[in-house]
């Protein structure tokens, strides 16, 4: 009996559970354990969480299009006609004609020859980067770039090097030092940084990349729809050569999916060699239909496009912070414990503002990440600003 018990206690399953439990205890002690909280979004703004009805300032639905009647109707009609799923990868039977229509619209919006739609933004970056970089190459990444860029860079097998955040001089130094030793070079950055809300200097980055024969990839997940007349952060830098323009359908466009806009040969190569296209089920037709309807609204309504940044700038004026560059405004509090306490205090005031902690952000920079939507009323922004000022004073 004792021998059996000893064998059971040393079984692989028990050692795995013990490892996980130990790691969770360590994270809990540092206020870094994460837990999913069931959340029902009632509209573009309001959500129900933990028995409370809260006004959300944490959603990336910058234009409120996930609940727009025209977008929902397009998704419903596509579901009725074509079903709930794609059925297979795009190279098998999952390449619904709506995907081709969506790709044409995205290419037109971004000013490129062609586009390729992915199942998500994470799938896009973890597929694109290994398609164009390998063991003989170098990938240089902004140190604050999104996790999926870092994942794609490491999956590529290339040498991966970080450059200091938005530091074009440092990027130039790295390319000067390492470019000759690599067959190909790829530089990757966010267009709008998801945790800080600042904008990459894409014009200077593009010039440096052209000078060193490096390919620039910009992740515009948080720029499209809300900056550059809806065309995204690249449109703020006319003439900048950004050969790989990636983005998502899940933020301002209000649905789900990812995309790459580029030259036709680049897109053709992606569709035949990128593993997250070849070996992943295609985007459901309803998601494509919803995105097309959302693009119609983005292209036709300049006031809608401008509203999120305007509201973010109102907030930064009210709290006497540097002017917002995008709909994202961080309130940096330092420790994870302080960020969690501030989030809880705002929930008591009726606001959903989630605390962001390491490793999502660097150590010592835990924060509230506030995201502004076109659907927010100015009075909502004013009330939030007053609540944030009160917390800061305390």
C-alpha positions as a printed Julia matrix, in Angstrom:
394×3 Matrix{Float64}:
   0.0    0.0     0.0
   2.75   2.41    0.96
   4.67   1.61   -2.22
   1.55   2.27   -4.33
   0.95   5.59   -2.59
   4.57   6.6    -3.16
   4.32   5.74   -6.84
   1.12   7.78   -7.14
   2.67  10.8    -5.42
   5.62  10.68   -7.81
   3.51  10.15  -10.93
   3.97  12.58  -13.82
   0.45  13.9   -13.35
   1.05  14.77   -9.71
   4.41  16.4   -10.43
   2.74  18.51  -13.12
  -0.01  19.6   -10.75
   2.55  20.4    -8.05
   4.58  22.48  -10.5
   1.5   24.45  -11.61
   0.3   24.97   -8.03
   3.72  26.21   -6.96
   3.93  28.67   -9.83
   0.44  29.97   -9.05
   1.41  30.55   -5.42
   4.46  32.53   -6.5
   2.39  34.66   -8.87
  -0.26  35.23   -6.21
   2.37  36.47   -3.77
   3.54  39.05   -6.34
  -0.01  40.12   -7.29
   0.58  38.74  -10.8
  -1.86  35.82  -10.91
  -4.46  36.23  -13.63
  -7.99  34.88  -13.5
 -10.73  34.95  -16.1
 -13.81  36.88  -15.02
 -17.11  36.13  -16.76
 -18.14  39.33  -18.51
 -21.23  40.1   -20.54
 -21.02  43.09  -22.85
 -24.56  44.47  -23.03
 -23.69  47.11  -25.6
 -20.64  48.83  -26.96
 -20.1   50.49  -23.57
 -21.84  48.68  -20.74
 -20.87  45.32  -19.33
 -21.94  43.08  -16.48
 -19.16  41.63  -14.36
 -19.26  40.13  -10.88
 -22.87  41.16  -10.42
 -22.13  44.78  -11.3
 -23.12  46.86  -14.3
 -20.03  48.85  -15.3
 -19.2   51.45  -17.92
 -16.24  50.03  -19.8
 -13.09  51.99  -20.52
 -11.12  48.83  -21.27
 -12.57  47.58  -24.57
 -10.7   47.95  -27.84
 -14.02  48.45  -29.66
 -12.96  52.03  -30.39
 -15.84  52.87  -32.73
 -18.55  50.82  -31.03
 -19.02  48.81  -34.22
 -19.26  45.4   -32.54
 -22.81  46.38  -31.56
 -23.71  48.51  -34.6
 -26.96  47.35  -36.21
 -25.54  47.25  -39.75
 -22.52  45.21  -38.68
 -24.62  42.75  -36.68
 -27.13  42.4   -39.51
 -24.35  41.6   -41.99
 -22.98  38.88  -39.69
 -26.45  37.41  -39.08
 -27.3   37.28  -42.77
 -23.97  35.65  -43.63
 -24.49  33.06  -40.9
 -27.96  32.24  -42.19
 -26.67  31.8   -45.74
 -23.28  30.21  -45.17
 -23.24  28.69  -41.68
 -21.13  29.34  -38.61
 -17.72  28.12  -39.76
 -15.41  28.04  -42.76
 -15.22  24.25  -42.74
 -11.52  23.91  -43.54
  -8.34  25.85  -44.2
  -8.46  28.41  -46.96
  -6.4   26.21  -49.29
  -8.9   23.35  -48.91
 -12.52  24.59  -48.93
 -12.44  27.51  -46.49
 -11.72  30.36  -48.91
 -15.19  31.88  -49.01
 -15.68  34.64  -51.64
 -16.41  37.12  -48.84
 -12.77  36.78  -47.78
 -11.62  37.91  -51.21
 -13.99  40.87  -51.08
 -12.71  41.79  -47.63
  -9.11  41.57  -48.8
  -9.84  43.96  -51.66
 -11.39  46.43  -49.23
  -8.46  46.22  -46.82
  -5.91  46.71  -49.6
  -7.83  49.76  -50.79
  -7.97  51.19  -47.28
  -4.23  50.7   -46.71
  -3.14  51.68  -50.22
  -1.5   48.38  -51.17
  -1.85  46.0   -54.09
  -3.29  43.11  -52.12
  -4.15  41.7   -48.7
  -4.45  38.37  -46.9
  -6.93  37.7   -44.1
  -5.93  35.51  -41.13
  -7.91  33.9   -38.32
  -6.58  36.43  -35.78
  -3.94  39.07  -35.34
  -1.83  36.71  -33.26
  -1.95  34.12  -36.06
  -0.96  36.82  -38.52
   2.26  37.88  -36.79
   3.28  34.38  -35.75
   2.88  33.35  -39.38
   4.16  36.36  -41.32
   7.53  36.79  -39.6
   8.69  33.15  -39.97
   7.62  33.29  -43.63
  10.14  36.04  -44.37
  12.91  35.35  -41.84
  14.88  32.22  -40.97
  18.1   30.98  -39.38
  20.39  33.02  -41.66
  18.51  36.26  -40.98
  18.05  38.91  -38.3
  14.8   40.27  -36.87
  15.03  43.54  -34.94
  12.03  44.35  -32.77
  10.97  47.4   -30.77
  11.35  46.38  -27.14
   7.7   47.25  -26.39
   6.21  45.53  -29.43
   3.24  43.25  -28.9
   3.79  39.71  -27.65
   2.7   38.16  -30.95
   5.49  40.02  -32.78
   8.01  38.63  -30.33
   6.49  35.16  -30.69
   6.71  35.31  -34.48
  10.3   36.55  -34.33
  11.38  33.7   -32.06
   9.5   31.1   -34.1
  11.39  32.23  -37.19
  14.7   30.84  -35.95
  16.39  34.09  -36.93
  18.67  36.03  -34.65
  16.33  38.3   -32.65
  17.53  41.66  -31.29
  15.59  44.4   -29.5
  15.97  48.11  -30.18
  15.08  50.7   -27.57
  11.5   51.87  -27.74
  10.97  54.24  -30.68
  14.72  54.94  -30.73
  15.56  55.28  -34.42
  19.2   56.0   -33.68
  19.56  52.72  -31.82
  17.88  50.85  -34.69
  20.34  52.41  -37.11
  23.27  51.36  -34.93
  22.01  47.77  -34.76
  21.5   47.53  -38.5
  24.92  49.04  -39.14
  26.51  46.5   -36.79
  24.59  43.37  -37.8
  23.07  43.76  -41.26
  26.11  42.55  -43.21
  26.16  39.3   -41.26
  22.58  38.4   -42.11
  21.12  37.27  -45.41
  17.87  39.16  -44.8
  16.76  41.68  -42.17
  13.26  42.39  -40.9
  12.34  45.21  -38.51
   9.06  44.88  -36.58
   7.14  47.43  -34.54
   3.66  48.36  -33.43
   2.2   51.34  -35.27
   0.29  52.35  -32.14
   1.64  50.72  -28.99
  -1.14  48.86  -27.25
  -0.12  49.6   -23.65
   1.26  53.15  -24.0
  -0.85  54.57  -26.82
   2.11  56.28  -28.46
   2.88  56.13  -32.17
   5.97  54.65  -33.79
   8.09  57.08  -35.87
   7.28  55.09  -39.0
   8.71  57.66  -41.4
  12.18  57.53  -39.86
  12.0   53.77  -39.34
  11.14  53.32  -43.01
  14.06  55.5   -44.13
  16.51  53.53  -42.0
  15.16  50.22  -43.28
  15.46  51.31  -46.92
  19.02  52.47  -46.27
  20.0   49.07  -44.86
  17.87  46.87  -47.15
  15.64  45.76  -44.27
  11.93  44.99  -44.49
   9.67  46.97  -42.14
   6.62  45.33  -40.57
   4.15  47.57  -38.75
   1.37  46.13  -36.59
  -1.48  48.64  -36.9
  -4.0   46.81  -34.71
  -4.76  49.97  -32.7
  -4.43  52.53  -35.49
  -6.73  51.44  -38.28
 -10.16  53.05  -38.13
  -9.14  55.82  -35.72
  -6.01  57.5   -37.13
  -5.06  58.83  -40.55
  -8.7   59.26  -41.65
  -9.28  55.63  -40.74
  -6.37  54.3   -42.8
  -4.21  53.88  -39.71
  -0.88  55.02  -38.37
   1.02  54.56  -41.65
  -1.17  57.25  -43.22
   0.33  59.75  -40.76
   3.66  59.35  -42.61
   2.94  59.93  -46.32
   5.5   58.32  -48.59
   6.93  56.01  -45.92
   7.79  52.61  -47.4
   6.2   50.01  -45.12
   6.13  46.79  -47.16
   4.39  44.68  -44.49
   1.3   46.37  -43.03
  -0.38  44.05  -40.55
  -3.53  44.69  -38.51
  -6.6   43.17  -36.93
 -10.35  43.13  -37.42
 -11.0   42.91  -33.68
 -10.43  46.48  -32.49
 -11.97  49.45  -34.31
 -13.42  47.16  -36.99
 -15.36  45.47  -34.21
 -15.16  41.79  -35.16
 -12.47  39.13  -35.27
  -9.54  38.26  -37.5
  -6.24  39.62  -38.73
  -4.72  40.73  -42.03
  -1.6   41.62  -43.93
  -1.57  44.29  -46.64
   1.39  44.23  -49.04
   2.47  43.93  -52.67
   0.8   41.23  -54.76
   3.81  38.85  -54.93
   4.25  39.11  -51.15
   0.6   38.22  -50.54
   0.71  35.38  -53.07
   3.73  33.95  -51.28
   2.03  34.28  -47.88
  -1.02  32.4   -49.12
   1.07  29.47  -50.3
   3.73  29.25  -47.54
   2.57  30.88  -44.29
   1.8   28.07  -41.85
  -0.95  29.95  -40.0
  -2.8   30.22  -43.33
  -2.0   26.8   -44.75
  -2.73  24.83  -41.56
  -5.48  26.93  -39.94
  -9.23  26.97  -40.57
 -10.38  29.98  -42.54
 -12.18  32.95  -40.99
 -15.96  32.31  -40.75
 -18.01  34.07  -43.45
 -19.93  36.0   -40.78
 -16.7   37.61  -39.54
 -15.8   38.68  -43.07
 -19.27  40.1   -43.71
 -19.21  42.02  -40.44
 -15.8   43.51  -41.26
 -16.94  44.64  -44.7
 -19.96  46.38  -43.16
 -17.7   48.0   -40.57
 -15.34  49.28  -43.27
 -18.32  50.86  -45.03
 -19.05  52.85  -41.86
 -15.4   53.76  -41.27
 -14.94  55.04  -44.81
 -18.17  57.08  -44.8
 -18.14  58.77  -41.38
 -15.23  61.12  -40.57
 -16.8   62.22  -37.27
 -16.96  58.61  -36.1
 -13.28  58.05  -36.97
 -12.17  61.18  -35.13
 -14.23  60.68  -31.97
 -12.05  58.22  -29.97
  -8.91  60.37  -30.16
 -10.91  63.5   -29.39
 -12.28  61.9   -26.22
  -8.85  60.63  -25.19
  -7.47  64.16  -25.6
 -10.33  65.52  -23.48
  -9.36  63.07  -20.73
  -5.66  63.96  -20.82
  -6.54  67.66  -20.58
  -8.79  67.02  -17.58
  -6.13  65.04  -15.69
  -3.28  67.35  -16.78
  -1.42  64.6   -18.63
   0.5   64.73  -21.94
  -1.87  64.96  -24.9
  -3.14  61.6   -26.1
  -1.76  60.4   -29.44
  -4.34  57.62  -29.86
  -7.47  56.32  -28.1
  -5.22  54.59  -25.51
  -4.1   56.45  -22.39
  -2.0   54.75  -19.67
  -2.08  55.8   -16.04
   1.15  54.32  -14.71
   1.04  53.42  -11.01
   4.22  51.36  -10.6
   3.38  48.25   -8.62
   0.9   45.55   -9.51
  -0.7   45.97   -6.08
  -1.38  49.67   -6.67
  -2.78  49.04  -10.14
  -5.16  46.36   -8.85
  -6.3   48.64   -6.02
  -6.94  51.5    -8.43
  -8.93  49.26  -10.74
 -11.04  48.05   -7.81
 -11.64  51.65   -6.68
 -12.84  52.62  -10.15
 -15.18  49.63  -10.18
 -16.73  51.02   -6.99
 -17.35  54.22   -8.97
 -19.04  52.22  -11.75
 -16.14  52.01  -14.25
 -14.43  48.97  -15.75
 -10.76  49.9   -16.14
  -8.54  46.82  -16.0
  -5.14  46.8   -14.3
  -2.26  45.82  -16.59
   0.68  44.11  -14.89
   4.0   42.49  -15.83
   4.94  40.68  -17.99
   2.48  42.51  -20.27
   4.29  45.73  -19.31
   7.82  46.15  -17.9
   8.5   45.72  -14.19
   7.68  48.84  -12.21
   5.18  50.15  -14.79
   1.93  48.43  -13.8
  -0.9   50.66  -14.89
  -4.47  51.38  -15.73
  -4.91  51.18  -19.48
  -7.8   53.42  -20.48
  -9.34  52.94  -23.93
 -11.74  55.52  -25.35
 -14.62  54.81  -27.69
 -16.66  56.94  -30.04
 -19.66  55.73  -28.04
 -18.48  57.38  -24.81
 -20.27  60.58  -23.99
 -18.11  63.53  -23.01
 -19.81  63.49  -19.61
 -18.63  59.89  -19.14
 -15.07  60.99  -19.84
 -15.4   63.89  -17.4
 -16.69  61.58  -14.64
 -13.86  59.11  -15.24
 -11.27  61.89  -15.11
 -12.64  63.06  -11.77
 -12.48  59.5   -10.39
  -8.9   59.02  -11.6
  -7.84  62.35  -10.05
  -9.37  61.28   -6.73
  -7.49  57.97   -6.8
  -4.24  59.7    -7.7
  -4.68  62.14   -4.81
  -5.28  59.27   -2.39
